[in-house]
Amino acid sequence: MKTRKHNLSALAVGVALATASLSAQAVNPTVGNPAAQGGRSIIFNELFRATPPTFNRGEQVGLCLLESVVGLLATRTNDFGCSGTYDLSIDTFDSDGGGIAEIDLGVGNGGTTLIGELDPTRDIGTRCNVKTADGRNLLQRVGVEYDGDHGWSKTNEIFNSDAYIKLIDPQTGGYNKYREVNIKDYFKQVIRGRSWEFDWGLEDVKKFRSNVRDFPSELRLADDNNVERSRRTWRGFYYPVQKWQEASWYQHENGQEGGLWLRKYQVIPRSAAGCAIHVEADDLFNGSGEFQMHANIRVGKFPRPPFFGLE
């Protein structure tokens, strides 16, 4: 028995020493995070070189529609490949918080129409709802349905999206369901006398998989605390399948020509890395509370992450 106690004591001392060693390594890491430099640069530019953006309601709903469009196009690449060119127009309705985005001339013309609407602004922020218009919406023959609830923070410095998307195969009529979520930081800088709004963000695309066709009868007998979790587990789950990075440059009209340039770049899965979405809008108008833009969108493989300039 004495030997047993002695061995246990020795073991406890060994565990304590190992734990202390690990704690010391955690407090004083010998290897830095390779992404730290980029993270510090983003934080520095947002906090110390910039101010909050000054979006009106027309800009809020217009940019919300643009994010819905590029999120929808990013999701499409998961099933139907990284390619295509699109024509995009966005128009908002004065300052009442409504807007419309038309891709390739819109619904009924072989394209897609998204309808955007802002809720009244509250002390905590503004909600932006975006849905596909009634009718057959298509992205180069692929049927689409979109329903998104997005949000702006009180100061417009945070934008986040939460959208449910359905892609319908033109050959079989079968469909896949997706959920798209992103978070973006917006900030403002004055460069050479002109005001610019910049953004940086990450996007997560999830694909739905069903586990069983019918809800098992035995789970109906589960206790109340676990029944809802059981329902969610058996009915299916949205699994993450894509990760994208995004950056944009937006220039107010301010009596001159305005413009917007957006770069979305796929990082994961690695087999698809290099897929990118480029938005070019150099005839943007923002006057009297309205926001209007016409843009060309290119989806395809590009040689390097396009965040180093307006290439």
Secondary structure as the mmCIF struct_conf table of DSSP 4:
data_model
#
loop_
_struct_conf.conf_type_id
_struct_conf.id
_struct_conf.beg_label_comp_id
_struct_conf.beg_label_asym_id
_struct_conf.beg_label_seq_id
_struct_conf.end_label_comp_id
_struct_conf.end_label_asym_id
_struct_conf.end_label_seq_id
HELX_RH_AL_P HELX_RH_AL_P1 LYS A 2 VAL A 27
BEND BEND1 ASN A 28 ASN A 28
BEND BEND2 THR A 30 VAL A 31
TURN_TY1_P TURN_TY1_P1 PRO A 34 ALA A 35
HELX_RH_AL_P HELX_RH_AL_P2 ALA A 36 PHE A 48
BEND BEND3 ARG A 49 ARG A 49
STRN STRN1 THR A 51 THR A 51
HELX_RH_AL_P HELX_RH_AL_P3 ARG A 57 PHE A 80
BEND BEND4 CYS A 82 CYS A 82
STRN STRN2 GLY A 84 THR A 92
TURN_TY1_P TURN_TY1_P2 ASP A 94 SER A 95
BEND BEND5 ASP A 96 GLY A 97
STRN STRN3 GLY A 98 ILE A 103
TURN_TY1_P TURN_TY1_P3 ASP A 104 LEU A 105
TURN_TY1_P TURN_TY1_P4 VAL A 107 GLY A 110
BEND BEND6 GLY A 111 GLY A 111
STRN STRN4 THR A 112 LEU A 118
HELX_LH_PP_P HELX_LH_PP_P1 ASP A 119 THR A 121
STRN STRN5 ARG A 122 ARG A 122
TURN_TY1_P TURN_TY1_P5 ASP A 123 ILE A 124
STRN STRN6 GLY A 125 THR A 132
HELX_LH_PP_P HELX_LH_PP_P2 ALA A 133 ALA A 133
BEND BEND7 ASP A 134 GLY A 135
STRN STRN7 LEU A 138 LEU A 139
TURN_TY1_P TURN_TY1_P6 GLN A 140 ARG A 141
STRN STRN8 VAL A 142 SER A 153
TURN_TY1_P TURN_TY1_P7 LYS A 154 THR A 155
BEND BEND8 ASN A 156 ASN A 156
STRN STRN9 ILE A 158 ILE A 168
TURN_TY1_P TURN_TY1_P8 PRO A 170 THR A 172
STRN STRN10 TYR A 175 ILE A 191
TURN_TY1_P TURN_TY1_P9 ARG A 192 GLY A 193
STRN STRN11 ARG A 194 ARG A 209
BEND BEND9 ASN A 211 ASN A 211
BEND BEND10 ARG A 213 ASP A 214
HELX_RH_3T_P HELX_RH_3T_P1 SER A 217 LEU A 221
BEND BEND11 ALA A 222 ALA A 222
HELX_RH_AL_P HELX_RH_AL_P4 ASP A 224 ARG A 235
STRN STRN12 PHE A 237 GLN A 251
TURN_TY1_P TURN_TY1_P10 ASN A 254 GLY A 255
BEND BEND12 GLN A 256 GLN A 256
STRN STRN13 GLY A 258 ILE A 268
BEND BEND13 PRO A 269 PRO A 269
HELX_RH_3T_P HELX_RH_3T_P2 ARG A 270 ALA A 272
TURN_TY1_P TURN_TY1_P11 ALA A 273 GLY A 274
STRN STRN14 CYS A 275 LEU A 284
STRN STRN15 PHE A 285 PHE A 285
TURN_TY1_P TURN_TY1_P12 SER A 288 GLY A 289
STRN STRN16 GLN A 292 LYS A 301
BEND BEND14 PRO A 303 ARG A 304
BEND BEND15 PRO A 306 PRO A 306
BEND BEND16 PHE A 308 GLY A 309
#
